[in-house]
Amino acid sequence: MSDSLDRINWPVATRRLSLRRLEVADAQATWDYRKLPEVQRWITSRADDFPQYLEQFMKGKRYSRDVAVQLLDAQGQPQLIGTVMVKVKDGWGQSEIEDAARGVEAEIGWSFNPEYGGLGYATEAVRGVIDLCFGPLGLRRVVAECFAANEPSWRLMERIGMRREGYSKRDALHRGGQWLDGMSYALLAEEWPIRSEA
C-alpha cells in the first residue's frame, strides 16, 4: 500500500521544513547519516558500505514508503536531514468485516541526521507526517515502536502526544546480541488536532 502516499500533493511545507516523497536519488544523502554508529544502532537494517546499503534501499522499493525531510541551507538549497517512514497497513477485524479494516492505519518510524538534533526538526517533521496520516490519507490510527533503550525515540513519541500502549520485556533481539525491552505507542485520529502548521 505504499502508493497511498501518492494521494498527497507533494511537497508539503511545515513551519521550517519541506516534506516530499523519498526518491532513488536520495540514497547517498540518507547513507551519509545512516552509516553513523549512533544512527545504525537503532535502525532496522545495518549496512557495511554504500553498495550494500543501496541494495537494501532498493529492495522492494522500500524507499517509496519514506518521506524525505528537508531544511533549506544557508544558500537556500534543500538539505535532506532525515526521513519518516509511513507504512500504511490493515487494522485487525473479524473475518466477516475484515475488508472494512484494510488500509486504515499506519506504522511510522524515523531516522535523522544527528547533526541537526536538539533543534526540534524531528518533532516538527513527525507532527507534519501525522497531520498527513489523519488528513489527506484519512487513516484512523498511527502506531510506532522502538527499543526501550532508544530514549530519544520514545521521548519524541510522548512529546507529540502518542500514548504508550505496550512495554514488552526482552522481546526484540538487537544486532549487538542482546534481547532488549520494547515499547509501542499509538494515536487515534480523534485524539489529534490537525494543525495548519506542524
N, C-alpha and C positions, 0 to 999 in steps of 0.2 A: 504494500500500500504506500510505497514511497512516493508515488505520483500524487498523493494527497497534497503535497506541498506545491503542486502546480496550480492549485486553486487560489494561491496567494499572489497578489500583484506586487512583485519584487521590483526594486529594493524597498525595504521598509525602514523608515527612519525612527529612531528613538531620540531622546534629548541630545545625546552626544555621539551616537553610533549609527552605523548603517548595517542592516541585516539583508543578506541575499542568499541564494542557493549556493552551496559549495560546488565547485567545478573541478574537473580533472586537472586543470592548470594550477589549482591551488595546492597540489600535492607537496611541492617543495616548501611552500610557505608554512604548511602545517607541520611538516617534518622538522623544520628549523627549531620549533619549540617542543614538539612531541618527543624528540630524541633526548631531551634533557632528563637526567635521572629523577629529578623531583616531579616531573610530569609522568614519565614512564612508570613510576612506582604505582600509580593508581589507575592508569588507563587499561582497557581490556586486552589490547594486543600490543606486544612489545616487538620491536624490530632492531636488528643489529646494525643495519645500514639502509641507505635510501632505496636500493633496488628491492630489498625485502619489504620495506615499508610500502613502496609503490604497489607491490603485488597485493598486500593486504588492503590497501586503499581502494584498489580497483575491483577486488573480489566481490562479485555480486552487486557491483555498483554501490557499495556501502556508502560512498561519499554522497550519494544522492539524497540521503535522509538527514544530512547535516546542513545547518545554517551557518554561513560564514559571518563572523562578527568583525566589522571594520571600523577603524578610527582614522580620521584624517591626520596625517603627519604635518610637520611644520610647513611643508611646501604645498599643503592642500591635497596631497595624494593619499588615496585609501591604503591603509596598512592593516593586513589581516592579523588580528590579535587573539583569535580564538574561534571555537566552533561550539554550537549547541545541537546535539542530536535530537531529532523529533521522529520517533518510530511509532507511527500510527498502527494500532493493533485492535484486536477484538476484545471486548469485555466477556465475562462469563455469563452464560444464560442457559436455562434449562432447554433440553433438546427441542421441544415444540416451539420455542420462541427465540432460538439462538440466532436467527437471521437479524433480529432487532438489536443484537449486541455486536454486530460487525462494525469495525472501524469507528468505535465510539470513544476510544481513549488513546493516550499517547504516553510512551515512556520517553523521558528526556534524560539527557546526560551532557556533560560538557568537558572541555579542556581549554585552558587559556595559557597564553604565554606569561610566565611568572614575572617577566619584565614590567608588565602592566598591572601587577597585583596591588591590592590595597587602595585602589582608586575608585572602586565601585562599578567598574565596567562589567564584570561578570554578573553582578546583581542586576544591573540595567539590562543586559542582554537577555538573561533568563526571564526577567519580567516581560520583556518585549516578545519573547517566544511564547510565553504562556498567554499573553494577550492574543496572539495569532491562533493558538490552540482553541481558546474559548470564543474567539471572534470568527474570522473567516473559515476556520476549519470546522467550527460547530461541534467540538468534542465535549463530552460530559465529564471527563476525568483525566487528570495528568498524574503520573507516578514517576518516582525517581528512587534509585537505590545507590548505596555506597558501602564501602568498608567502614566500620565504626571508627577505625583509626584515622580515617581521612576526615579529620575535623573541619578543614576549610569547606569541604563539600557539604557536609550536613549542616554546618552553620549557615551556609548560603540558603539551603532549603528552608531552614527555620526563619531566616531573615526575610524571605519573600512570603512567608505565611503558610508554607506547606505543613501539614500535620504528620507527626511521626505515627506510623501505623504498625510498625514492627521493629523488634530488636531480636536478632537471632544469634545464638551462641555458636561460635566456631563452625559456621556452615559454609564458608567460602574459602577455597584454597588459593592462597596468594602465590605468585610465582617465586617468592622467596622461600617457599616450602612450608609455611605455617598456615594452619587453619585459623582464620580470623572471624571475628564477630561482624555481622552485617546489620544495616539499618535500612528501612524503607519508609518513604514519605509519599503523601498523596494530597490532592486538592481537587475539589469538585467545582464545576463551572459556577454554581450558585454562591460559592464562597469567594469568588474572585471578581472584584470590581474592574471592569475593562477601563483602562486608562487612555486618555488621549495622548499621553506621553509616558514612556516607561521609566 
